[in-house]
Amino acid sequence: MSSELYAAIGSDSLKEELGKNTTSKSQILIVNEEPKTLAGLTKGIQKLGFLNTISVQTDEKAVLVTGKKDIGCIICSYETKHINGLSFLRMMRKKDKYADTPFFLTDPAFTAFKVLKAGHAGVTGLLVMPCTLKTLEEKITANIDKPKEIVVGNAEKQVAKGSNLINDGKYDEAINEFKFMVNQKENPEYYYNIGYIKSIQGKHSEAIAAFRKATQLDRLFAKAYEEMGRAYRALGQHDKADECLGYAAQIHLERDNDGHAEEILNEILQLGSESLNVFNSLGVIYRKRGDHQTALTHYKKALKIHPDEPNIYYNMGRIHLDMKDTDKAREFFQKAVEVDSSFKEARQVIKAIDLGFI
């Protein structure tokens, strides 16, 4: 990798350029399957004053480490034979403990597609390998113990203020606080759009910075909608509570945080809601888990509410394909087409079944 990195580690002139580093107490986890690269990164990080490091060669070991230790920063390969850094990143971002922990992905070359995927997963920064000690210094030290961006910090304060108002029984004031927050211009979508534009322009660092704000705000907006839903419930306004909790669940589903989404969706059901979206979303979650029967149960409930919804029939067809029951699957795909003759995807699957491709 890393003749460039090793050279940087031994460079006296570069040491002077970086200046005197104060040893940091932050524990840094480095994940890379190549022994030479792992050793080079570890030495480079320690040279910057981060002496408390843990080095592992698989993402499985990395998961175990994060469960037992308090990690202050993670540096992981984007994707190699034994490491799926993107999946590991997504897993960490679902945990409150690691929602804001600096997380860097390394790769020999980041394409625009990789930047988009890493940005959506909530990466802090990208390291193109091989890298110099100076690059490590610029990326790592700038992000450890870095104050949150103003827009993110303000959103956190608003969520905390709204939650405190709910605890004090001031539900209307809490709702107004949350409404002000979720209606602001600088919302997650605003920063996602900036990230897309910067990615297309090849300005990857700016893209990642925008995506990081977007993903952090996403989490806070989901929390705001959850709290708003509970405030409405306390006021007896169950329709509005249902709507707000539904927004929160949708955010979690889009972020692949199925566990939290399921909790919220079940809470909506406890409010007495018989919503098509709730049952459909639960069906999606259970299908992803491979729990086909539970998924079908929820889809059947969705059909009772809206028997002419083609997407439900299509989803049920997909489940039966997963179960290797092509005859039953074809029935549901055919029903989707009967309800909506322009349903192109359903027609294509029927054709593939009839031709024996499935």
C-alpha positions as CSV (number, residue, x, y, z in Angstrom):
1,M,0.0,0.0,0.0
2,S,1.8,2.1,1.5
3,S,5.3,2.9,0.7
4,E,3.9,6.4,0.6
5,L,2.5,6.1,4.1
6,Y,5.6,4.3,5.5
7,A,7.8,7.1,4.1
8,A,5.6,9.7,5.7
9,I,5.8,8.0,9.1
10,G,9.6,8.2,9.0
11,S,9.8,11.8,7.7
12,D,11.2,14.3,10.2
13,S,10.2,17.2,8.0
14,L,6.6,16.0,8.0
15,K,6.7,15.6,11.7
16,E,7.8,19.3,12.0
17,E,5.1,20.3,9.6
18,L,2.4,18.5,11.6
19,G,3.6,20.1,14.7
20,K,3.4,18.7,18.2
21,N,0.4,16.4,18.8
22,T,-1.1,15.9,22.2
23,T,-1.7,12.2,22.9
24,S,-5.4,11.5,22.6
25,K,-7.4,9.2,24.8
26,S,-9.7,8.3,21.9
27,Q,-9.6,4.6,21.2
28,I,-9.4,4.0,17.4
29,L,-10.5,0.8,15.7
30,I,-8.7,0.0,12.4
31,V,-10.2,-2.7,10.1
32,N,-8.2,-4.0,7.1
33,E,-7.5,-7.5,5.9
34,E,-4.1,-6.7,4.5
35,P,-1.5,-7.1,7.2
36,K,1.0,-4.6,5.7
37,T,-1.8,-2.0,5.2
38,L,-3.1,-2.6,8.7
39,A,0.3,-2.2,10.2
40,G,1.0,1.0,8.2
41,L,-2.3,2.6,9.2
42,T,-1.8,1.6,12.8
43,K,1.7,3.1,12.9
44,G,0.5,6.3,11.2
45,I,-2.4,6.8,13.6
46,Q,-0.1,6.2,16.6
47,K,2.4,8.7,15.2
48,L,-0.3,11.3,15.3
49,G,-0.7,10.8,19.0
50,F,-3.5,8.3,19.0
51,L,-1.7,5.5,20.9
52,N,-4.8,3.6,22.0
53,T,-5.6,1.6,18.8
54,I,-7.2,-1.8,18.1
55,S,-6.4,-3.5,14.7
56,V,-8.5,-6.3,13.3
57,Q,-8.7,-8.0,9.9
58,T,-12.4,-8.8,9.5
59,D,-15.7,-6.9,10.1
60,E,-16.9,-9.7,12.3
61,K,-14.1,-9.0,14.8
62,A,-14.8,-5.3,14.4
63,V,-18.4,-5.8,15.5
64,L,-17.3,-7.7,18.6
65,V,-14.8,-5.0,19.5
66,T,-17.4,-2.2,19.2
67,G,-19.7,-4.2,21.5
68,K,-17.1,-4.5,24.2
69,K,-15.1,-1.3,23.9
70,D,-15.9,2.4,23.7
71,I,-14.5,3.3,20.3
72,G,-13.9,7.0,19.5
73,C,-13.1,6.5,15.8
74,I,-13.3,3.8,13.2
75,I,-11.2,3.4,10.0
76,C,-12.4,0.5,7.8
77,S,-12.0,-0.8,4.3
78,Y,-14.9,0.0,2.0
79,E,-15.1,-3.6,0.7
80,T,-12.7,-6.5,0.4
81,K,-13.0,-10.3,0.5
82,H,-13.4,-10.4,4.3
83,I,-14.8,-7.0,5.0
84,N,-18.0,-5.2,4.0
85,G,-17.3,-1.7,5.4
86,L,-20.5,-0.3,4.1
87,S,-22.6,-2.8,6.0
88,F,-20.5,-2.3,9.1
89,L,-21.0,1.4,8.9
90,R,-24.8,1.1,8.5
91,M,-24.8,-1.2,11.5
92,M,-22.9,1.3,13.6
93,R,-25.1,4.2,12.6
94,K,-28.2,2.3,13.9
95,K,-26.7,2.3,17.4
96,D,-27.2,5.4,19.5
97,K,-23.7,4.8,20.9
98,Y,-22.1,5.1,17.5
99,A,-24.5,7.4,15.7
100,D,-22.0,10.3,15.6
101,T,-18.7,8.4,16.0
102,P,-16.2,9.5,13.3
103,F,-16.2,6.6,10.7
104,F,-13.8,6.6,7.7
105,L,-13.9,4.2,4.8
106,T,-10.7,3.4,2.8
107,D,-10.4,2.4,-0.8
108,P,-7.9,2.6,-3.6
109,A,-10.4,4.6,-5.7
110,F,-13.7,6.1,-4.8
111,T,-16.1,6.4,-7.7
112,A,-19.1,8.7,-7.6
113,F,-21.3,5.7,-7.0
114,K,-19.2,4.6,-4.0
115,V,-19.3,8.2,-2.7
116,L,-23.1,8.2,-2.9
117,K,-23.5,4.9,-1.1
118,A,-21.0,5.9,1.6
119,G,-22.6,9.3,2.1
120,H,-26.1,7.8,2.4
121,A,-24.8,5.3,5.0
122,G,-23.5,8.2,7.1
123,V,-19.7,8.1,6.6
124,T,-17.6,10.8,8.1
125,G,-14.9,10.8,5.5
126,L,-13.1,8.9,2.8
127,L,-9.4,7.9,2.7
128,V,-7.9,7.0,-0.7
129,M,-5.2,4.5,-0.2
130,P,-2.3,4.7,-0.1
131,C,-2.4,7.9,1.9
132,T,0.2,10.1,3.6
133,L,0.6,10.8,7.3
134,K,-0.4,14.4,6.5
135,T,-3.7,13.2,5.0
136,L,-4.4,11.1,8.0
137,E,-3.7,14.1,10.3
138,E,-6.0,16.3,8.3
139,K,-8.9,13.8,8.3
140,I,-8.7,12.1,11.7
141,T,-7.6,14.9,14.0
142,A,-10.1,17.3,12.4
143,N,-13.0,15.0,13.2
144,I,-12.3,13.5,16.6
145,D,-14.0,15.6,19.3
146,K,-15.1,18.0,16.6
147,P,-18.2,20.1,17.6
148,K,-21.3,19.2,15.7
149,E,-22.3,21.4,12.7
150,I,-24.5,24.3,13.8
151,V,-27.6,23.0,12.0
152,V,-27.2,19.6,13.7
153,G,-26.5,21.1,17.1
154,N,-29.6,23.3,16.9
155,A,-31.8,20.4,15.8
156,E,-30.5,18.4,18.8
157,K,-31.4,21.3,21.1
158,Q,-34.9,21.6,19.6
159,V,-35.5,17.9,20.1
160,A,-34.4,18.1,23.7
161,K,-36.5,21.2,24.4
162,G,-39.6,19.6,22.8
163,S,-39.1,16.4,24.8
164,N,-38.7,18.4,28.0
165,L,-41.9,20.2,27.3
166,I,-43.7,16.9,26.8
167,N,-42.3,15.7,30.2
168,D,-43.7,18.9,31.7
169,G,-47.1,18.2,30.2
170,K,-46.9,21.2,27.8
171,Y,-48.0,19.3,24.7
172,D,-49.1,22.2,22.5
173,E,-45.8,24.0,23.1
174,A,-43.8,20.9,22.4
175,I,-45.7,20.3,19.1
176,N,-45.0,23.9,18.0
177,E,-41.3,23.4,18.8
178,F,-41.2,20.2,16.7
179,K,-43.2,21.8,13.9
180,F,-40.8,24.7,13.7
181,M,-37.9,22.2,13.5
182,V,-39.3,19.9,10.8
183,N,-40.5,22.8,8.6
184,Q,-37.1,24.6,8.4
185,K,-35.4,25.0,5.1
186,E,-32.2,23.2,6.1
187,N,-33.8,19.8,6.4
188,P,-32.3,16.4,5.5
189,E,-33.6,16.6,1.9
190,Y,-31.9,19.9,1.4
191,Y,-28.5,18.4,2.4
192,Y,-29.1,15.2,0.4
193,N,-29.6,17.3,-2.7
194,I,-26.4,19.2,-2.1
195,G,-24.6,15.9,-1.7
196,Y,-26.0,14.6,-5.0
197,I,-24.9,17.7,-6.8
198,K,-21.4,17.8,-5.3
199,S,-21.0,14.1,-6.1
200,I,-21.9,14.7,-9.8
201,Q,-19.4,17.6,-9.8
202,G,-16.7,15.3,-8.5
203,K,-16.4,17.3,-5.2
204,H,-16.4,14.3,-3.0
205,S,-15.3,15.9,0.2
206,E,-18.1,18.5,0.0
207,A,-20.5,15.7,-1.0
208,I,-19.7,13.7,2.1
209,A,-19.9,16.7,4.4
210,A,-23.4,17.4,3.0
211,F,-24.5,13.8,3.3
212,R,-23.3,13.6,6.9
213,K,-25.5,16.5,7.9
214,A,-28.4,14.9,6.1
215,T,-28.0,11.6,7.9
216,Q,-27.6,13.2,11.3
217,L,-30.7,15.4,10.7
218,D,-32.6,12.3,9.5
219,R,-32.2,10.7,12.8
220,L,-33.2,13.8,14.7
221,F,-36.2,14.4,12.5
222,A,-37.4,10.8,13.1
223,K,-37.0,11.5,16.8
224,A,-39.0,14.8,16.5
225,Y,-41.8,13.1,14.6
226,E,-41.9,10.3,17.3
227,E,-42.1,12.8,20.1
228,M,-44.7,14.9,18.2
229,G,-46.8,11.8,17.7
230,R,-46.7,11.1,21.4
231,A,-47.7,14.6,22.2
232,Y,-50.7,14.4,19.9
233,R,-51.6,11.0,21.5
234,A,-51.6,12.7,25.0
235,L,-53.9,15.3,23.6
236,G,-56.3,12.6,22.3
237,Q,-55.6,13.5,18.6
238,H,-55.0,10.0,17.4
239,D,-55.1,10.7,13.7
240,K,-52.4,13.3,14.0
241,A,-50.4,11.0,16.3
242,D,-50.7,8.2,13.6
243,E,-49.5,10.6,10.9
244,C,-46.4,11.8,12.8
245,L,-45.4,8.3,13.9
246,G,-45.9,7.1,10.3
247,Y,-43.4,9.8,9.2
248,A,-40.9,8.6,11.8
249,A,-41.3,5.0,10.8
250,Q,-40.8,5.9,7.1
251,I,-37.5,7.6,7.9
252,H,-36.3,4.6,9.8
253,L,-37.3,2.3,6.9
254,E,-35.5,4.5,4.4
255,R,-32.4,4.3,6.6
256,D,-32.7,0.5,6.9
257,N,-33.4,0.8,10.6
258,D,-36.1,-1.9,10.5
259,G,-36.1,-2.7,14.2
260,H,-37.0,0.8,15.2
261,A,-39.4,1.2,12.4
262,E,-41.2,-2.0,13.6
263,E,-41.5,-0.6,17.1
264,I,-43.1,2.6,15.8
265,L,-45.5,0.8,13.4
266,N,-46.7,-1.5,16.2
267,E,-47.2,1.6,18.4
268,I,-49.4,3.0,15.6
269,L,-51.4,-0.2,15.7
270,Q,-51.8,0.1,19.5
271,L,-53.4,3.5,18.8
272,G,-56.2,1.6,17.0
273,S,-55.1,2.5,13.5
274,E,-56.0,0.3,10.6
275,S,-53.7,1.9,8.1
276,L,-52.7,0.4,4.7
277,N,-49.3,2.0,5.0
278,V,-48.7,0.4,8.4
279,F,-49.5,-3.1,7.4
280,N,-47.6,-2.7,4.1
281,S,-44.5,-1.4,5.8
282,L,-44.6,-4.3,8.4
283,G,-45.0,-6.7,5.4
284,V,-41.8,-5.3,3.9
285,I,-39.9,-5.6,7.2
286,Y,-40.9,-9.2,7.7
287,R,-40.2,-10.2,4.1
288,K,-36.7,-8.8,4.4
289,R,-36.2,-10.9,7.5
290,G,-37.4,-14.0,5.7
291,D,-40.5,-14.4,7.9
292,H,-42.8,-15.0,5.0
293,Q,-45.9,-16.1,6.9
294,T,-45.9,-13.0,9.1
295,A,-45.3,-10.8,6.1
296,L,-48.3,-12.4,4.3
297,T,-50.5,-11.9,7.3
298,H,-49.8,-8.1,7.3
299,Y,-50.3,-7.9,3.5
300,K,-53.7,-9.6,3.9
301,K,-54.6,-7.1,6.5
302,A,-53.6,-4.3,4.1
303,L,-55.8,-5.8,1.4
304,K,-58.8,-5.7,3.7
305,I,-58.3,-2.0,4.0
306,H,-57.6,-1.4,0.3
307,P,-58.5,-4.5,-1.8
308,D,-57.7,-2.7,-5.1
309,E,-54.1,-1.8,-4.3
310,P,-51.9,-3.5,-7.0
311,N,-48.6,-3.1,-5.1
312,I,-49.9,-5.3,-2.3
313,Y,-50.7,-8.1,-4.7
314,Y,-47.3,-7.6,-6.3
315,N,-45.5,-7.8,-2.9
316,M,-47.4,-11.0,-2.1
317,G,-46.3,-12.5,-5.4
318,R,-42.7,-11.7,-4.5
319,I,-43.0,-13.5,-1.2
320,H,-44.4,-16.6,-2.9
321,L,-41.4,-16.5,-5.3
322,D,-39.2,-16.4,-2.2
323,M,-41.0,-19.5,-1.0
324,K,-40.5,-21.2,-4.5
325,D,-44.2,-21.3,-5.1
326,T,-44.3,-19.9,-8.6
327,D,-47.9,-21.0,-9.3
328,K,-49.2,-19.0,-6.4
329,A,-46.8,-16.1,-7.1
330,R,-48.2,-15.9,-10.7
331,E,-51.8,-15.7,-9.3
332,F,-50.9,-12.6,-7.3
333,F,-48.9,-11.0,-10.1
334,Q,-51.8,-11.6,-12.4
335,K,-54.2,-10.0,-9.8
336,A,-51.9,-6.9,-9.7
337,V,-52.2,-6.6,-13.5
338,E,-55.9,-7.0,-13.4
339,V,-56.2,-4.2,-10.9
340,D,-53.6,-2.0,-12.9
341,S,-53.1,-3.0,-16.5
342,S,-50.1,-0.7,-16.8
343,F,-48.2,-2.5,-14.0
344,K,-45.1,-3.2,-16.1
345,E,-43.0,-4.9,-13.4
346,A,-45.8,-7.4,-12.7
347,R,-46.2,-8.2,-16.4
348,Q,-42.5,-8.8,-16.7
349,V,-42.4,-11.3,-13.9
350,I,-45.4,-13.1,-15.3
351,K,-43.6,-13.4,-18.6
352,A,-40.5,-14.7,-16.9
353,I,-42.5,-17.3,-15.1
354,D,-44.2,-18.4,-18.3
355,L,-40.9,-18.7,-20.1
356,G,-39.4,-20.8,-17.3
357,F,-36.8,-18.2,-16.3
358,I,-38.1,-18.2,-12.8
